[in-house]
């Protein structure tokens, strides 16, 4: 049975760290991604990066099926060592993050991205993504580089975020 793991939330310094490449593709990796999906579903997210559960490895899971749209089909994407190799266009989307619970802000992103990654068994693959998947990939890959969506917004919005955070969130225990 997959486990629900504890989420690392802002301002935990782990979220600022750069994640290491995965070079062992074993059963433990599969178990970890199963637990990441379980954790993501439990918290009603559509994407989760390993640093968010305190593991500094380049692992991302995505399933765009959301609570609001239960009829949308569920597709589990696992991206090991994902890297954006090309991108085009621009778009904006109101993003949230399981590591910054309760906060949403419009973020500017590339409209399309091409991502090289490895599968659970280490097989090299490429995906060309647009729409929500492209946005989600950029958000999650940022996590692997120690970047949060609140780092990707304007100075004015950052100031707003900090005062929102002071008001709404107590310090992590
Ligand atoms: Co996030």
Backbone and ligand atoms as CSV (ligand in chain L), in Angstrom:
chain,resi,resn,atom,element,x,y,z
A,1,UNK,N,N,0.836,-1.210,0.000
A,1,UNK,CA,C,0.000,0.000,0.000
A,1,UNK,C,C,0.866,1.254,0.000
A,2,UNK,N,N,0.489,2.143,-0.870
A,2,UNK,CA,C,1.250,3.409,-0.926
A,2,UNK,C,C,0.966,4.252,0.323
A,3,UNK,N,N,1.955,4.997,0.702
A,3,UNK,CA,C,1.858,5.809,1.917
A,3,UNK,C,C,1.661,7.288,1.577
A,4,UNK,N,N,0.959,7.983,2.466
A,4,UNK,CA,C,0.872,9.437,2.354
A,4,UNK,C,C,2.031,10.024,3.153
A,5,UNK,N,N,2.895,10.756,2.466
A,5,UNK,CA,C,4.092,11.300,3.112
A,5,UNK,C,C,3.832,12.722,3.606
A,6,UNK,N,N,4.705,13.174,4.498
A,6,UNK,CA,C,4.558,14.525,5.042
A,6,UNK,C,C,5.096,15.540,4.029
A,7,UNK,N,N,4.328,16.576,3.799
A,7,UNK,CA,C,4.746,17.599,2.836
A,7,UNK,C,C,5.681,18.617,3.485
A,8,UNK,N,N,6.687,18.998,2.736
A,8,UNK,CA,C,7.594,20.077,3.151
A,8,UNK,C,C,6.973,21.381,2.651
A,9,UNK,N,N,6.811,22.337,3.547
A,9,UNK,CA,C,6.165,23.581,3.125
A,9,UNK,C,C,7.071,24.798,3.339
A,10,UNK,N,N,6.775,25.818,2.568
A,10,UNK,CA,C,7.444,27.114,2.669
A,10,UNK,C,C,7.360,27.611,4.094
A,11,UNK,N,N,8.397,28.168,4.703
A,11,UNK,CA,C,9.710,28.505,4.127
A,11,UNK,C,C,10.816,27.485,4.450
A,12,UNK,N,N,10.508,26.210,4.497
A,12,UNK,CA,C,11.539,25.196,4.765
A,12,UNK,C,C,12.680,25.326,3.747
A,13,UNK,N,N,13.929,25.454,4.224
A,13,UNK,CA,C,15.062,25.669,3.304
A,13,UNK,C,C,15.305,24.520,2.320
A,14,UNK,N,N,14.732,23.340,2.605
A,14,UNK,CA,C,14.870,22.216,1.656
A,14,UNK,C,C,14.307,22.571,0.279
A,15,UNK,N,N,13.309,23.439,0.274
A,15,UNK,CA,C,12.660,23.807,-0.987
A,15,UNK,C,C,13.541,24.693,-1.863
A,16,UNK,N,N,14.643,25.165,-1.291
A,16,UNK,CA,C,15.572,26.024,-2.043
A,16,UNK,C,C,16.755,25.244,-2.591
A,17,UNK,N,N,16.823,23.960,-2.248
A,17,UNK,CA,C,17.981,23.158,-2.636
A,17,UNK,C,C,17.834,22.591,-4.054
A,18,UNK,N,N,18.990,22.337,-4.662
A,18,UNK,CA,C,19.016,21.730,-5.994
A,18,UNK,C,C,18.970,20.204,-5.816
A,19,UNK,N,N,18.104,19.554,-6.555
A,19,UNK,CA,C,17.982,18.095,-6.438
A,19,UNK,C,C,19.020,17.365,-7.279
A,20,UNK,N,N,19.401,16.196,-6.790
A,20,UNK,CA,C,20.398,15.379,-7.503
A,20,UNK,C,C,19.739,14.476,-8.530
A,21,UNK,N,N,20.541,14.112,-9.525
A,21,UNK,CA,C,20.065,13.178,-10.545
A,21,UNK,C,C,19.838,11.796,-9.940
A,22,UNK,N,N,18.835,11.108,-10.434
A,22,UNK,CA,C,18.596,9.719,-10.038
A,22,UNK,C,C,19.468,8.844,-10.919
A,23,UNK,N,N,20.249,7.943,-10.309
A,23,UNK,CA,C,21.006,7.011,-11.162
A,23,UNK,C,C,20.739,5.544,-10.834
A,24,UNK,N,N,19.903,5.312,-9.838
A,24,UNK,CA,C,19.513,3.928,-9.544
A,24,UNK,C,C,18.014,3.780,-9.816
A,25,UNK,N,N,17.702,2.858,-10.717
A,25,UNK,CA,C,16.307,2.668,-11.113
A,25,UNK,C,C,15.821,1.322,-10.563
A,26,UNK,N,N,15.481,1.321,-9.297
A,26,UNK,CA,C,15.117,0.055,-8.652
A,26,UNK,C,C,13.680,0.099,-8.119
A,27,UNK,N,N,13.318,-0.939,-7.361
A,27,UNK,CA,C,11.963,-1.024,-6.803
A,27,UNK,C,C,11.679,0.112,-5.827
A,28,UNK,N,N,12.739,0.562,-5.158
A,28,UNK,CA,C,12.571,1.656,-4.186
A,28,UNK,C,C,12.081,2.921,-4.877
A,29,UNK,N,N,12.594,3.142,-6.092
A,29,UNK,CA,C,12.188,4.323,-6.854
A,29,UNK,C,C,10.697,4.232,-7.186
A,30,UNK,N,N,10.269,3.039,-7.609
A,30,UNK,CA,C,8.854,2.810,-7.939
A,30,UNK,C,C,7.981,3.032,-6.698
A,31,UNK,N,N,8.418,2.495,-5.560
A,31,UNK,CA,C,7.674,2.668,-4.305
A,31,UNK,C,C,7.570,4.149,-3.942
A,32,UNK,N,N,8.678,4.868,-4.115
A,32,UNK,CA,C,8.681,6.294,-3.795
A,32,UNK,C,C,7.689,7.060,-4.673
A,33,UNK,N,N,7.670,6.741,-5.968
A,33,UNK,CA,C,6.730,7.467,-6.844
A,33,UNK,C,C,5.280,7.079,-6.511
A,34,UNK,N,N,5.041,5.814,-6.139
A,34,UNK,CA,C,3.689,5.412,-5.696
A,34,UNK,C,C,3.263,6.243,-4.485
A,35,UNK,N,N,4.194,6.409,-3.542
A,35,UNK,CA,C,3.898,7.203,-2.341
A,35,UNK,C,C,3.692,8.673,-2.700
A,36,UNK,N,N,4.444,9.142,-3.693
A,36,UNK,CA,C,4.270,10.539,-4.116
A,36,UNK,C,C,2.886,10.756,-4.726
A,37,UNK,N,N,2.437,9.800,-5.557
A,37,UNK,CA,C,1.075,9.915,-6.123
A,37,UNK,C,C,0.042,9.922,-4.994
A,38,UNK,N,N,0.190,9.005,-4.051
A,38,UNK,CA,C,-0.752,8.900,-2.933
A,38,UNK,C,C,-0.814,10.221,-2.161
A,39,UNK,N,N,0.360,10.788,-1.914
A,39,UNK,CA,C,0.471,12.051,-1.174
A,39,UNK,C,C,-0.186,13.190,-1.959
A,40,UNK,N,N,0.055,13.186,-3.272
A,40,UNK,CA,C,-0.506,14.219,-4.134
A,40,UNK,C,C,-2.039,14.121,-4.171
A,41,UNK,N,N,-2.560,12.911,-4.362
A,41,UNK,CA,C,-4.025,12.734,-4.420
A,41,UNK,C,C,-4.667,13.142,-3.099
A,42,UNK,N,N,-4.052,12.724,-2.001
A,42,UNK,CA,C,-4.590,13.014,-0.665
A,42,UNK,C,C,-4.704,14.526,-0.454
A,43,UNK,N,N,-3.735,15.262,-1.026
A,43,UNK,CA,C,-3.711,16.719,-0.848
A,43,UNK,C,C,-4.340,17.462,-2.032
A,44,UNK,N,N,-4.977,16.711,-2.922
A,44,UNK,CA,C,-5.688,17.276,-4.073
A,44,UNK,C,C,-4.792,18.124,-4.964
A,45,UNK,N,N,-3.589,17.624,-5.209
A,45,UNK,CA,C,-2.680,18.316,-6.113
A,45,UNK,C,C,-2.691,17.645,-7.481
A,46,UNK,N,N,-2.079,18.312,-8.465
A,46,UNK,CA,C,-1.973,17.709,-9.798
A,46,UNK,C,C,-0.522,17.411,-10.164
A,47,UNK,N,N,0.404,17.869,-9.315
A,47,UNK,CA,C,1.818,17.581,-9.550
A,47,UNK,C,C,2.574,17.621,-8.233
A,48,UNK,N,N,3.640,16.827,-8.162
A,48,UNK,CA,C,4.451,16.825,-6.943
A,48,UNK,C,C,5.896,16.508,-7.318
A,49,UNK,N,N,6.815,17.274,-6.743
A,49,UNK,CA,C,8.240,17.034,-6.968
A,49,UNK,C,C,8.843,16.486,-5.672
A,50,UNK,N,N,9.851,15.619,-5.815
A,50,UNK,CA,C,10.410,14.924,-4.651
A,50,UNK,C,C,10.864,15.853,-3.509
A,51,UNK,N,N,11.447,17.039,-3.796
A,51,UNK,CA,C,11.848,17.909,-2.678
A,51,UNK,C,C,10.669,18.259,-1.761
A,52,UNK,N,N,9.455,18.215,-2.312
A,52,UNK,CA,C,8.277,18.558,-1.513
A,52,UNK,C,C,7.953,17.503,-0.456
A,53,UNK,N,N,8.565,16.313,-0.590
A,53,UNK,CA,C,8.429,15.314,0.473
A,53,UNK,C,C,9.802,15.093,1.122
A,54,UNK,N,N,10.684,16.055,0.920
A,54,UNK,CA,C,11.974,16.034,1.603
A,54,UNK,C,C,13.036,15.165,0.960
A,55,UNK,N,N,12.810,14.754,-0.289
A,55,UNK,CA,C,13.797,13.929,-1.000
A,55,UNK,C,C,14.411,14.773,-2.118
A,56,UNK,N,N,15.707,15.059,-2.009
A,56,UNK,CA,C,16.340,15.948,-2.990
A,56,UNK,C,C,16.833,15.179,-4.205
A,57,UNK,N,N,15.885,14.594,-4.924
A,57,UNK,CA,C,16.161,13.828,-6.146
A,57,UNK,C,C,15.289,14.363,-7.261
A,58,UNK,N,N,15.782,14.218,-8.501
A,58,UNK,CA,C,15.045,14.756,-9.649
A,58,UNK,C,C,13.910,13.810,-10.068
A,59,UNK,N,N,12.826,13.882,-9.293
A,59,UNK,CA,C,11.651,13.033,-9.539
A,59,UNK,C,C,10.401,13.907,-9.495
A,60,UNK,N,N,9.564,13.759,-10.529
A,60,UNK,CA,C,8.308,14.515,-10.598
A,60,UNK,C,C,7.174,13.558,-10.938
A,61,UNK,N,N,6.054,13.701,-10.259
A,61,UNK,CA,C,4.858,12.967,-10.663
A,61,UNK,C,C,3.760,13.977,-10.986
A,62,UNK,N,N,2.971,13.653,-11.994
A,62,UNK,CA,C,1.872,14.527,-12.415
A,62,UNK,C,C,0.658,13.662,-12.760
A,63,UNK,N,N,-0.508,14.115,-12.321
A,63,UNK,CA,C,-1.774,13.548,-12.783
A,63,UNK,C,C,-2.753,14.706,-12.819
A,64,UNK,N,N,-3.145,15.083,-14.027
A,64,UNK,CA,C,-3.929,16.315,-14.182
A,64,UNK,C,C,-5.389,16.173,-13.761
A,65,UNK,N,N,-5.791,14.968,-13.443
A,65,UNK,CA,C,-7.174,14.801,-13.013
A,65,UNK,C,C,-7.371,15.546,-11.695
A,66,UNK,N,N,-8.358,16.417,-11.662
A,66,UNK,CA,C,-8.534,17.223,-10.448
A,66,UNK,C,C,-9.821,16.864,-9.746
A,67,UNK,N,N,-9.929,17.297,-8.531
A,67,UNK,CA,C,-11.129,17.092,-7.729
A,67,UNK,C,C,-12.363,17.654,-8.421
A,68,UNK,N,N,-12.211,18.858,-8.997
A,68,UNK,CA,C,-13.366,19.547,-9.581
A,68,UNK,C,C,-13.892,18.816,-10.806
A,69,UNK,N,N,-13.019,18.089,-11.449
A,69,UNK,CA,C,-13.432,17.417,-12.668
A,69,UNK,C,C,-13.153,15.926,-12.540
A,70,UNK,N,N,-14.026,15.280,-11.795
A,70,UNK,CA,C,-13.804,13.867,-11.499
A,70,UNK,C,C,-13.945,12.982,-12.731
A,71,UNK,N,N,-14.578,13.530,-13.780
A,71,UNK,CA,C,-14.753,12.726,-14.987
A,71,UNK,C,C,-13.516,12.729,-15.879
A,72,UNK,N,N,-12.640,13.685,-15.635
A,72,UNK,CA,C,-11.410,13.718,-16.433
A,72,UNK,C,C,-10.651,12.420,-16.192
A,73,UNK,N,N,-10.055,11.906,-17.247
A,73,UNK,CA,C,-9.406,10.613,-17.061
A,73,UNK,C,C,-8.071,10.815,-16.351
A,74,UNK,N,N,-7.755,9.850,-15.515
A,74,UNK,CA,C,-6.530,9.915,-14.743
A,74,UNK,C,C,-5.393,9.325,-15.565
A,75,UNK,N,N,-4.301,10.074,-15.659
A,75,UNK,CA,C,-3.110,9.535,-16.316
A,75,UNK,C,C,-1.923,9.864,-15.435
A,76,UNK,N,N,-1.237,8.833,-15.012
A,76,UNK,CA,C,-0.103,9.037,-14.118
A,76,UNK,C,C,1.179,9.197,-14.924
A,77,UNK,N,N,1.748,10.397,-14.820
A,77,UNK,CA,C,3.033,10.663,-15.469
A,77,UNK,C,C,4.141,10.609,-14.412
A,78,UNK,N,N,5.213,9.898,-14.726
A,78,UNK,CA,C,6.397,9.916,-13.857
A,78,UNK,C,C,7.560,10.438,-14.698
A,79,UNK,N,N,8.231,11.475,-14.206
A,79,UNK,CA,C,9.376,12.054,-14.918
A,79,UNK,C,C,10.607,11.954,-14.019
A,80,UNK,N,N,11.561,11.136,-14.433
A,80,UNK,CA,C,12.812,11.035,-13.691
A,80,UNK,C,C,13.867,11.844,-14.460
A,81,UNK,N,N,14.615,12.654,-13.747
A,81,UNK,CA,C,15.642,13.523,-14.343
A,81,UNK,C,C,15.108,14.368,-15.511
A,82,UNK,N,N,13.961,15.031,-15.330
A,82,UNK,CA,C,13.393,15.805,-16.446
A,82,UNK,C,C,14.195,17.081,-16.712
A,83,UNK,N,N,14.288,17.416,-17.986
A,83,UNK,CA,C,15.023,18.606,-18.390
A,83,UNK,C,C,14.291,19.247,-19.567
A,84,UNK,N,N,14.035,20.548,-19.455
A,84,UNK,CA,C,13.388,21.250,-20.561
A,84,UNK,C,C,14.448,21.516,-21.617
A,85,UNK,N,N,14.259,20.967,-22.817
A,85,UNK,CA,C,15.273,21.134,-23.860
A,85,UNK,C,C,14.883,22.201,-24.880
A,86,UNK,N,N,13.582,22.494,-24.980
A,86,UNK,CA,C,13.173,23.636,-25.781
A,86,UNK,C,C,11.802,24.096,-25.337
A,87,UNK,N,N,11.502,25.357,-25.645
A,87,UNK,CA,C,10.209,25.897,-25.239
A,87,UNK,C,C,9.825,27.006,-26.192
A,88,UNK,N,N,8.519,27.305,-26.247
A,88,UNK,CA,C,8.074,28.388,-27.112
A,88,UNK,C,C,6.783,28.994,-26.584
A,89,UNK,N,N,6.504,30.193,-27.050
A,89,UNK,CA,C,5.267,30.874,-26.695
A,89,UNK,C,C,5.237,31.326,-25.255
A,90,UNK,N,N,4.154,31.971,-24.886
A,90,UNK,CA,C,4.008,32.316,-23.481
A,90,UNK,C,C,2.537,32.305,-23.106
A,91,UNK,N,N,2.299,32.030,-21.834
A,91,UNK,CA,C,0.945,31.901,-21.333
A,91,UNK,C,C,0.948,32.256,-19.854
A,92,UNK,N,N,-0.221,32.469,-19.289
A,92,UNK,CA,C,-0.295,32.716,-17.847
A,92,UNK,C,C,-1.333,31.775,-17.253
A,93,UNK,N,N,-1.121,31.451,-15.993
A,93,UNK,CA,C,-2.027,30.531,-15.316
A,93,UNK,C,C,-2.008,30.834,-13.824
A,94,UNK,N,N,-3.159,30.719,-13.201
A,94,UNK,CA,C,-3.191,30.919,-11.747
A,94,UNK,C,C,-2.730,29.640,-11.066
A,95,UNK,N,N,-1.543,29.699,-10.482
A,95,UNK,CA,C,-0.927,28.509,-9.907
A,95,UNK,C,C,-1.060,28.472,-8.392
A,96,UNK,N,N,-1.002,27.267,-7.904
A,96,UNK,CA,C,-0.920,27.037,-6.474
A,96,UNK,C,C,0.152,25.991,-6.270
A,97,UNK,N,N,0.444,25.645,-5.022
A,97,UNK,CA,C,1.505,24.685,-4.749
A,97,UNK,C,C,1.229,24.029,-3.403
A,98,UNK,N,N,1.376,22.707,-3.348
A,98,UNK,CA,C,1.127,22.012,-2.087
A,98,UNK,C,C,2.112,22.447,-1.002
A,99,UNK,N,N,3.224,23.055,-1.407
A,99,UNK,CA,C,4.200,23.543,-0.424
A,99,UNK,C,C,3.922,24.977,0.019
A,100,UNK,N,N,2.954,25.614,-0.629
A,100,UNK,CA,C,2.541,26.963,-0.227
A,100,UNK,C,C,1.013,26.950,-0.108
A,101,UNK,N,N,0.493,26.168,0.866
A,101,UNK,CA,C,-0.946,25.937,0.909
A,101,UNK,C,C,-1.742,27.225,1.080
A,102,UNK,N,N,-2.793,27.341,0.288
A,102,UNK,CA,C,-3.709,28.471,0.437
A,102,UNK,C,C,-3.398,29.673,-0.427
A,103,UNK,N,N,-2.214,29.692,-1.054
A,103,UNK,CA,C,-1.845,30.857,-1.855
A,103,UNK,C,C,-1.926,30.534,-3.348
A,104,UNK,N,N,-2.507,31.452,-4.105
A,104,UNK,CA,C,-2.592,31.293,-5.556
A,104,UNK,C,C,-2.175,32.587,-6.213
A,105,UNK,N,N,-1.476,32.484,-7.309
A,105,UNK,CA,C,-1.074,33.705,-8.010
A,105,UNK,C,C,-0.854,33.380,-9.482
A,106,UNK,N,N,-1.066,34.391,-10.303
A,106,UNK,CA,C,-0.883,34.211,-11.738
A,106,UNK,C,C,0.608,34.230,-12.062
A,107,UNK,N,N,1.040,33.235,-12.789
A,107,UNK,CA,C,2.447,33.099,-13.139
A,107,UNK,C,C,2.574,33.036,-14.661
A,108,UNK,N,N,3.610,33.696,-15.173
A,108,UNK,CA,C,3.872,33.652,-16.607
A,108,UNK,C,C,4.734,32.431,-16.911
A,109,UNK,N,N,4.338,31.670,-17.906
A,109,UNK,CA,C,5.072,30.456,-18.284
A,109,UNK,C,C,5.216,30.369,-19.800
A,110,UNK,N,N,6.053,29.437,-20.226
A,110,UNK,CA,C,6.118,29.109,-21.655
A,110,UNK,C,C,4.856,28.319,-22.014
A,111,UNK,N,N,4.415,28.508,-23.241
A,111,UNK,CA,C,3.191,27.824,-23.656
A,111,UNK,C,C,3.441,26.340,-23.980
A,112,UNK,N,N,4.586,26.100,-24.613
A,112,UNK,CA,C,4.923,24.723,-24.990
A,112,UNK,C,C,6.327,24.398,-24.510
A,113,UNK,N,N,6.506,23.179,-24.063
A,113,UNK,CA,C,7.849,22.750,-23.674
A,113,UNK,C,C,8.127,21.347,-24.207
A,114,UNK,N,N,9.378,21.125,-24.536
A,114,UNK,CA,C,9.828,19.777,-24.861
A,114,UNK,C,C,10.747,19.351,-23.726
A,115,UNK,N,N,10.445,18.197,-23.156
A,115,UNK,CA,C,11.168,17.740,-21.973
A,115,UNK,C,C,11.785,16.359,-22.228
A,116,UNK,N,N,13.056,16.257,-21.975
A,116,UNK,CA,C,13.723,14.954,-21.971
A,116,UNK,C,C,13.693,14.424,-20.547
A,117,UNK,N,N,13.423,13.147,-20.409
A,117,UNK,CA,C,13.359,12.572,-19.059
A,117,UNK,C,C,13.599,11.076,-19.154
A,118,UNK,N,N,13.674,10.440,-18.002
A,118,UNK,CA,C,13.781,8.988,-17.982
A,118,UNK,C,C,12.551,8.399,-17.306
A,119,UNK,N,N,12.209,7.191,-17.694
A,119,UNK,CA,C,11.089,6.499,-17.066
A,119,UNK,C,C,11.577,5.766,-15.819
A,120,UNK,N,N,10.667,5.039,-15.199
A,120,UNK,CA,C,10.985,4.343,-13.941
A,120,UNK,C,C,12.083,3.300,-14.090
A,121,UNK,N,N,12.262,2.815,-15.340
A,121,UNK,CA,C,13.318,1.818,-15.559
A,121,UNK,C,C,14.559,2.441,-16.191
A,122,UNK,N,N,14.538,3.768,-16.302
A,122,UNK,CA,C,15.717,4.456,-16.805
A,122,UNK,C,C,15.696,4.752,-18.292
A,123,UNK,N,N,14.626,4.325,-18.970
A,123,UNK,CA,C,14.540,4.541,-20.415
A,123,UNK,C,C,14.421,6.035,-20.745
A,124,UNK,N,N,15.278,6.497,-21.673
A,124,UNK,CA,C,15.255,7.906,-22.082
A,124,UNK,C,C,14.019,8.177,-22.937
A,125,UNK,N,N,13.317,9.257,-22.622
A,125,UNK,CA,C,12.113,9.598,-23.367
A,125,UNK,C,C,12.015,11.108,-23.564
A,126,UNK,N,N,11.148,11.479,-24.509
A,126,UNK,CA,C,10.906,12.901,-24.773
A,126,UNK,C,C,9.408,13.132,-24.837
A,127,UNK,N,N,8.959,14.228,-24.251
A,127,UNK,CA,C,7.539,14.582,-24.360
A,127,UNK,C,C,7.434,16.029,-24.818
A,128,UNK,N,N,6.504,16.252,-25.755
A,128,UNK,CA,C,6.193,17.624,-26.150
A,128,UNK,C,C,4.869,17.958,-25.501
A,129,UNK,N,N,4.874,18.970,-24.636
A,129,UNK,CA,C,3.672,19.265,-23.870
A,129,UNK,C,C,3.184,20.679,-24.112
A,130,UNK,N,N,1.861,20.841,-24.059
A,130,UNK,CA,C,1.292,22.188,-24.041
A,130,UNK,C,C,0.150,22.184,-23.026
A,131,UNK,N,N,-0.568,23.309,-22.951
A,131,UNK,CA,C,-1.690,23.380,-22.016
A,131,UNK,C,C,-1.245,23.194,-20.576
A,132,UNK,N,N,-2.137,22.612,-19.777
A,132,UNK,CA,C,-1.874,22.470,-18.340
A,132,UNK,C,C,-0.658,21.593,-18.052
A,133,UNK,N,N,-0.463,20.574,-18.889
A,133,UNK,CA,C,0.699,19.694,-18.662
A,133,UNK,C,C,2.015,20.476,-18.779
A,134,UNK,N,N,2.084,21.382,-19.756
A,134,UNK,CA,C,3.306,22.180,-19.938
A,134,UNK,C,C,3.539,23.095,-18.730
A,135,UNK,N,N,2.472,23.692,-18.233
A,135,UNK,CA,C,2.583,24.589,-17.074
A,135,UNK,C,C,3.029,23.797,-15.849
A,136,UNK,N,N,2.377,22.653,-15.669
A,136,UNK,CA,C,2.683,21.813,-14.518
A,136,UNK,C,C,4.134,21.317,-14.567
A,137,UNK,N,N,4.593,20.921,-15.740
A,137,UNK,CA,C,5.984,20.469,-15.889
A,137,UNK,C,C,6.959,21.576,-15.505
A,138,UNK,N,N,6.694,22.791,-15.959
A,138,UNK,CA,C,7.592,23.907,-15.632
A,138,UNK,C,C,7.599,24.182,-14.131
A,139,UNK,N,N,6.421,24.134,-13.520
A,139,UNK,CA,C,6.312,24.362,-12.071
A,139,UNK,C,C,7.091,23.292,-11.300
A,140,UNK,N,N,6.911,22.025,-11.697
A,140,UNK,CA,C,7.554,20.928,-10.954
A,140,UNK,C,C,9.069,20.881,-11.208
A,141,UNK,N,N,9.477,21.152,-12.434
A,141,UNK,CA,C,10.920,21.143,-12.729
A,141,UNK,C,C,11.603,22.293,-11.981
A,142,UNK,N,N,10.894,23.412,-11.816
A,142,UNK,CA,C,11.416,24.506,-10.979
A,142,UNK,C,C,11.735,24.001,-9.565
A,143,UNK,N,N,10.843,23.172,-9.016
A,143,UNK,CA,C,11.083,22.633,-7.668
A,143,UNK,C,C,12.433,21.913,-7.597
A,144,UNK,N,N,12.794,21.207,-8.671
A,144,UNK,CA,C,14.049,20.441,-8.673
A,144,UNK,C,C,15.254,21.375,-8.675
A,145,UNK,N,N,15.017,22.624,-9.078
A,145,UNK,CA,C,16.082,23.631,-9.087
A,145,UNK,C,C,15.954,24.612,-7.921
A,146,UNK,N,N,15.155,24.242,-6.935
A,146,UNK,CA,C,15.028,25.077,-5.740
A,146,UNK,C,C,14.214,26.336,-5.951
A,147,UNK,N,N,13.347,26.321,-6.957
A,147,UNK,CA,C,12.551,27.511,-7.275
A,147,UNK,C,C,11.068,27.233,-7.009
A,148,UNK,N,N,10.441,28.158,-6.301
A,148,UNK,CA,C,9.005,28.064,-6.041
A,148,UNK,C,C,8.258,29.038,-6.945
A,149,UNK,N,N,6.952,28.777,-7.159
A,149,UNK,CA,C,6.208,29.688,-8.045
A,149,UNK,C,C,6.170,31.110,-7.483
A,150,UNK,N,N,6.296,31.231,-6.158
A,150,UNK,CA,C,6.317,32.586,-5.583
A,150,UNK,C,C,7.650,33.298,-5.843
A,151,UNK,N,N,8.637,32.548,-6.392
A,151,UNK,CA,C,9.888,33.189,-6.832
A,151,UNK,C,C,9.745,33.707,-8.263
A,152,UNK,N,N,8.708,33.253,-8.956
A,152,UNK,CA,C,8.540,33.558,-10.381
A,152,UNK,C,C,7.556,34.701,-10.634
A,153,UNK,N,N,7.178,35.395,-9.561
A,153,UNK,CA,C,6.194,36.470,-9.720
A,153,UNK,C,C,6.864,37.830,-9.539
A,154,UNK,N,N,6.145,38.877,-9.870
A,154,UNK,CA,C,6.729,40.225,-9.834
A,154,UNK,C,C,7.065,40.657,-8.399
A,155,UNK,N,N,7.891,41.685,-8.287
A,155,UNK,CA,C,8.312,42.195,-6.977
A,155,UNK,C,C,7.120,42.613,-6.115
A,156,UNK,N,N,6.173,43.269,-6.761
A,156,UNK,CA,C,4.993,43.743,-6.017
A,156,UNK,C,C,4.207,42.561,-5.467
A,157,UNK,N,N,4.054,41.542,-6.307
A,157,UNK,CA,C,3.322,40.356,-5.862
A,157,UNK,C,C,4.082,39.607,-4.766
A,158,UNK,N,N,5.414,39.642,-4.851
A,158,UNK,CA,C,6.225,38.988,-3.816
A,158,UNK,C,C,6.021,39.667,-2.464
A,159,UNK,N,N,5.992,40.996,-2.499
A,159,UNK,CA,C,5.757,41.754,-1.277
A,159,UNK,C,C,4.391,41.382,-0.706
A,160,UNK,N,N,3.409,41.298,-1.597
A,160,UNK,CA,C,2.064,40.906,-1.182
A,160,UNK,C,C,2.077,39.495,-0.586
A,161,UNK,N,N,2.804,38.599,-1.244
A,161,UNK,CA,C,2.877,37.218,-0.752
A,161,UNK,C,C,3.462,37.166,0.651
A,162,UNK,N,N,4.554,37.927,0.875
A,162,UNK,CA,C,5.197,37.899,2.193
A,162,UNK,C,C,4.259,38.390,3.298
A,163,UNK,N,N,3.506,39.444,3.003
A,163,UNK,CA,C,2.602,39.928,4.048
A,163,UNK,C,C,1.431,38.947,4.227
A,164,UNK,N,N,0.996,38.333,3.117
A,164,UNK,CA,C,-0.049,37.299,3.222
A,164,UNK,C,C,0.453,36.159,4.098
A,165,UNK,N,N,1.698,35.768,3.867
A,165,UNK,CA,C,2.267,34.634,4.601
A,165,UNK,C,C,2.356,34.949,6.100
A,166,UNK,N,N,2.823,36.153,6.414
A,166,UNK,CA,C,2.937,36.558,7.820
A,166,UNK,C,C,1.590,36.492,8.518
A,167,UNK,N,N,0.579,36.934,7.812
A,167,UNK,CA,C,-0.757,36.981,8.393
A,167,UNK,C,C,-1.369,35.583,8.532
A,168,UNK,N,N,-1.147,34.753,7.526
A,168,UNK,CA,C,-1.927,33.517,7.441
A,168,UNK,C,C,-1.221,32.261,7.922
A,169,UNK,N,N,0.090,32.297,8.002
A,169,UNK,CA,C,0.790,31.072,8.324
A,169,UNK,C,C,1.643,31.253,9.550
A,170,UNK,N,N,1.489,30.314,10.448
A,170,UNK,CA,C,2.393,30.346,11.600
A,170,UNK,C,C,3.674,29.612,11.200
A,171,UNK,N,N,4.701,29.822,11.992
A,171,UNK,CA,C,5.980,29.153,11.720
A,171,UNK,C,C,5.835,27.639,11.779
A,172,UNK,N,N,6.624,26.984,10.945
A,172,UNK,CA,C,6.631,25.509,10.969
A,172,UNK,C,C,7.094,25.007,12.324
A,173,UNK,N,N,6.405,23.972,12.803
A,173,UNK,CA,C,6.868,23.402,14.090
A,173,UNK,C,C,8.121,22.597,13.854
L,1,CO,CO,CO,4.701,23.236,-6.295
